[in-house]
């Protein structure tokens, strides 16, 4: 399930990665891994845009 990388994707991916890093302490405490959901949301966002 990969998509073609456009020049604009890198900035979005960097923001998502930093968001995931920021949320990790909270999500790990609850035993939840959100990175998958973030990636799916971003993929949908890129397709829509």
Buried (B, 14 or more C-beta within 10 A) or exposed (E): EEEEEEEEBEEBBEEBEEBBEEBEEEEEEEEEEBBEEBBEEBBEEBEEE
